[in-house]
Amino acid sequence: MPDFGDIRSDQVGSLLRPVRLLEARTSYNQGSVSRDDLRLVEDEAVLQALEMQDQAGMDVVTDGEYRREAFMSELAEAVDGFAPPEESAPMRWFGPGETSTPTRVRVVNGHLTPKRRLTAHETSFLREHATKPFKVTMPSPTFIAQGAFRVGVTDRFYPTPDDLTWDLTRVLKAEIAATVGDGVTYIQLDAPHYTRYCDLQQREEMRSRGIDPDEAMERAMAADNDCLGATQGRGVIGAVHICRGNSRSRWRSDGGYDPVAEVLFSTLNPDRFLLEYDTERAGGFEPLRFIPRGKLVVLGLVTTKTGDLEDRDTLLRRIEEAAKYIPLEDLAISPQCGFASERDGNLLTWDDQRRKLELVAETARAVWG
């Protein structure tokens, strides 16, 4: 197992995309530039991002998810069985521009058949150019299944959402195993759905639709644990980021981890939990007492929702407070989420992003050396 102490300044994965990259992807989607031309622009942007993270002093770097439309989009591109994107029912968002907006989804309309690797083109470039440990991110199978299952379409191939979830698990577990085989030592599942079970309003909405939220969470954990099993015993860090939603500085879920903490933290089995703790919406640190010893908690104390820079002394006090419930040696620090889970990114600047990563790195050095 890699030494947890090597990575105290962590991050979720996505970074703000440069304008030139956004323009190139738009041109590619319109058919006016080739994939090779897009790759050259992506390569240049990734090199710029790696240099910025290195100069900021981060312990682990990413490619910013620059080769994706959104953090989860590569799955549908790499696997046959997904229909073209279409608008779903409106999704409620909170925060700047609070609204209910349609979301573009890829519904499963056939049996899932991988046609290429999800991440090989990402990891090969990182192996060649990253001068620090790097992580690769993948979506949770249960998160994908939530939007990809449609009655009358998907159930012709997968009778229930659970059937779809487990076939997605098969696909993602195989990709994780292949990524480990590529020599990647840090793999993260992004699993925003768990915060639904923390949000009391969403729990009631699930019950109104005949869904037991606790049973649904147990099934989600079983699928994610199966994926994480591909990292265990292989000298690889397997992590889960638990998110409250991230789009243009907006969020979807409220509430601390208290309603589910004991079951969630004792059953879900990553090496590292990346937990959002940037606002009061995340609740207190008391639920951390349920984290088993030997697991590491990455405190997402620095928000990616705004450009306002946090005070380092305040961050130090918050880490000290968290250490009342979990040993300091089992903690690290990160931004609360990615800076651009989708292509347009949150409402802050490249310089804001850099300063926040510098702050994360400086705080980590002040606490852990």
N, C-alpha and C positions, 0 to 999 in steps of 0.2 A: 504493500500500500504506500503511495506517495506520502511524504511527510506533510501533514496538514499545516505545520508551522511555516512551510515555504510560501503559502498563499494566504496572507492576512488582508491584503487589499484586493478585493474580488470585484466582479461586475457581472451583470446579467447577460450581456451579449451584444445587443444592437446599439449602433451609434448613428448619429445624424448623417444622412447621406449628402455628399456634396452636390451642388447644383448640376455640375457637368454629368454626374452619374445619373441623376434623375432625368435629365434631358436625353441621355443616351438610352435609358431603359424605355422612355416614352417612344423614341424613334424606333427601337427594336420592336416594341409591341405594335407599332403601326406598320412594320415591315420595311422601313426605310434604311435600316442598318442591319448588318448580319450579326449572328451570334458571336463570331470571332471579333468583330469590331466592338461589340458590347463588352466582351471579355477583356479587351485591352484597357478600356475605360475602368472596368471593375478592378483590374490589377493595379492600375495607378492609384485608385481611391483606397484600396486596401493597404498599399504601401504607405500612403499618407497617414492612414489611421494607425497603423502599427508604429510609425515614428512618433505620433502624438502620444499614444499610450506609453511608449517607452520613456519619452521625455517627462511624462507626468509621474513616472515612478511606480506604475502598476506592477503587481506581482504576477498577474496573468493577463494575457491579451486575447483579443478576438479579431475576426475580420469585419466586425461591425454588422454581420449578416448582409453585406453589400451585394451578394449575389442572389438575393431573394427579394420578392415583392413585399413579403411580410414574414414574420418569424416562422410561420407554419406552412408557407406556400410551396416549398420545395417538394413536399411529400406528393401533392397532386401532380406536380410536373414529372416526377420520377416513377409514378405508378399508374398503370392503366386501370381503368375502372371508375374514374371520376368524370363527371359531365363538365362542360365548360362553365365558367363562373356565371352566376345569376344572383339577382337580388333576393334576399330572404325577408322574412317579416321584420319590421322595425325593431331595433335593439335600443334599450334605454341607456343613455350615458349621462354621467354627472360631471360637473366641473365647467370649464370654459366652453361656451356654446352648448350648454346642457340641452339635450334634445333626444328624441327617439329617431334614429336614422336607419334606413335599410343597410344591411351588410351583405357584401358579395360573398357567396359561399360556393363550394364545389361539392355537389351532391354525388354520392356513390350510385352509379347506374350500371354496375357490372362487377364481376369478381375481380378482386385486387390482384394484379400481376405486376411485380416490379419489372421495369424495362431498363433501368439503370440505377446506379448508386445515388443516394440522396446527397451525400456530402463529400464524395471522393475528390471532386474538382475544387472544393474548398480546402480540404485538409492537405492536399498535395502542395498547394501554394503556400499555406502556412508553414508546413514542414521546411520548405525551402527558404522562407524569408523571415519567419518569426525568430527573434533572438531571446525570447523568454517563453516560459510555458504558455500554451494556448488552450482554450477550451472550444469545444464544438457543441452547439445546441440543437435540440430536436424537440418537436411537439409531443406532448403526451397523447397516447392513443385515445384515451377517453375524451380529451378535448376535441380532437378531430371528429370523433364519432358523434358528438353533440350536434354539430352543424351539418354533417354529411349524410345523416340518415333521414330519409323522407318516405313516409307511408305511400304506397302506390308505385314507388320507384325502387328504392333500395330493398324493400322487403321481398322483391322478386328474386333477390340473390342472397340476402341475409335476413332471415325471418324476424329478428329482433335487433335493437341497438346493441345488445350484449354480443350477439353473433358478429356484428360488424366490429365492435371494439376488439374482440379477441383475434380477428384476422388482421386488423391494424397492428395489434400487439405483435403478431407473428412477423409482419413486415418490418416494424421498427426494431424489434429485438435482433433480427438478422442484420439490419443496418448498423446497429450499435456494435454487434460482434465483429463486423467487418471493419468498422472504424477503429476498434481496439486493435485489430490485426494490422491496421495501417500505422500503429505506433502512437495513436492519440492517448494521452494519459488523463484527460479531464473531459467528461461528457455530461451534459446537463439536459434534463427533461424540463420543459416549460409546461407547467400545469396550472393554469389560472382557474380551473373549475373548482378546486378545493375551497376557494373563498366563498363559493355559493353556500357551502354548508356552515360557514361562520356567520353569514348574513341572515338575521332572524326573519326579515321580510321574504327573502328568497326561499328560506326553508318552508315558510307557510305557503308560498306559491307552489312549491313542489308538492306539498301535501294536498293542495286543492286539485292537483292534476293526478292524484292517486299514486304519487311517488314517495316512498319512504326515504328521506334524505340520508339517514344513517346507513340504510342498506345500500343506497346508491354509492355512498362514499366508500363502503367496504369493497364493492365491486371495482371502483376506480383504483383503489389502492392495490388490489390484487393484480390488475393489469399493469400498473406502473412498476410494481415490484418485480413482475416477470421481465419487463424490459431491463430494469436495473440489474437483474441477475446476470446479464451478459457482461457486466463490468466487474463483478465480484470475483475475488481470487485471481485477478489478472493484473494487479499492480496499477489499477486505474481508479481515479476518483469518479464516483457516480453521484450526481447532485440533482436536486429538484428545486426549481424556483416556484414559489407559491405566490401568485399575482392577483391583484384586485382589478385588473383590466387596465389597458394602456393604449390610448388613441388620441392624438392631438391634445395631450395633457389632461384627458378625461379619464374617468374610472367607472367601474360598474358595480363594485361590491363594497359594503361597509361592514364594520364589526371586527372585534378582536378574535383571537384564535380560541378563546375560552370554551365555546360550545362543543368543540371537537378535539381540543388539544390532547387529551389523554389518549384517545383512540388513535388519532392521526399520527402523533409523534412516536407512539409506541409500536405502530403497525407499519407505516410507510418506512421503507428501508433504504434510503440513500446514505451516502457517507457525509454529505453536506446538505443542510436545509438553507436555502436562500429565502429569507423572510422579510416582507415589507414592514418597516417600522418608521416611516417618515412623517406620519401625521397621527393625530389622535384617533383617526378612523381605524387604525390597526390595533388599538387597545394597549394594554400594559405588557410588561415582560413576565408576569407571573406564570403564564402557560409554559414558559421555557423549562420549568421544573420537571416537565414530563419528558424532556429530551433524554434519551439513554446516554450514559457515559460512553465516550468513544465516537459519538457523532459530533460534527462541528456545525455550529449555527453562524451563518453570515447575516449580520444585522444590516438591513437595508435602511440606513439612517439618513442618507443624503437623497433628497427627492430629485427625480428627473422630470417632474411636472412643471417646474418653473426655473428661471435662471437665478433666482435669489440664492446667494451662497450662505450655507449654514455656518454657524460659529463653531470653531474647533473646540473651544472649552466646553460648549454645550454637548458636542458629540462625545467628548471624553467622559463627561458626567453620565451620559446615557449608557455608555459602555460599562461604566462602574456600576450603574444601577442594574443592568442586565446580569452582571457577574454575581449578583446576590442569589440568582436562581440557577446559574450554570457556571462552571469554572471558567475563569478568564482564558485559560489555555484552550478551551473548546469554543472560542468565539473568533470572529473576523468581522470585517466591515465592508460594505459595498454601497453603491447607489441602490435605491429601492427597486428600480425596474430598469428596463432598457430605455435608451433615449429615443428610439424609433422602432417600436414593434412593427409598425407598418411604414411604407415608403415615405410618407410625408413627415413623420416624426413629431415630437413634442414641441411646444412653443418656447424654445430657447435657442441660443446661438451656439455656433461651434466653440467660441471662446468660453461661453458659460459651461458647456460640456467639459472642456479641457480643465477649467478651474475646479469643477466638481470632482473630476478624477484625481487631480493634484491633491485636493483636500482629503479624499479617501486615502491616498497613499501616505500623505503626511500624518494623518491621524493614526493609521496602522503602525507606522514607524514609531510614533510617540508612545504607543501602548505596548507593542510587542518587540520593538527594536528592529 
